[in-house]
Amino acid sequence: QVQLVESGGGLVQAGGSLRLSCAASGRTFSTYNMGWFRQAPGKEREFVAAIRRSVGSIYYADRVKGRFTISGDNAKNTVYLQMNSLKPEDTAVYYCAAQGVVSYQYANVGAYDYWGQGTQVTVSS
């Protein structure tokens, strides 16, 4: 059974940093995209970043480019999201997701097969 477990969320002041972790079990995802999405109250879930470790492909949403960094550890089957220079508009529940097949639709919510439970990130002004 595949499980994705996020950790690392919390409350931080604007300009601060947080590091999210997503530990996968039940399957190895290095060949497929693993991504981070977020959902603020009353808004749709949106793409943040994705990584396909086997080929070194990394993608970011424009609004986080230069502030967030996605990385992975194959040995731990874990993906990280380092978030720097956080802004109040980054406040959301952050979800880890993984695809079960090779896909180029890294930003498409519907293209992901597995999801974590989410972790809250709150950035105060």
ABEGO torsion letter per residue (X at the ends): XBBBBBBGBEBBBBGBBBBBBBBBBGBBAAABBBBBBBBBBGBBBBBABBBBAAAGBBBBBAAABGABBBBBBAAAGBBBBBBBGBBAAABBBBBBBBBABBBABAABAAABABBBAEBBBBBBX
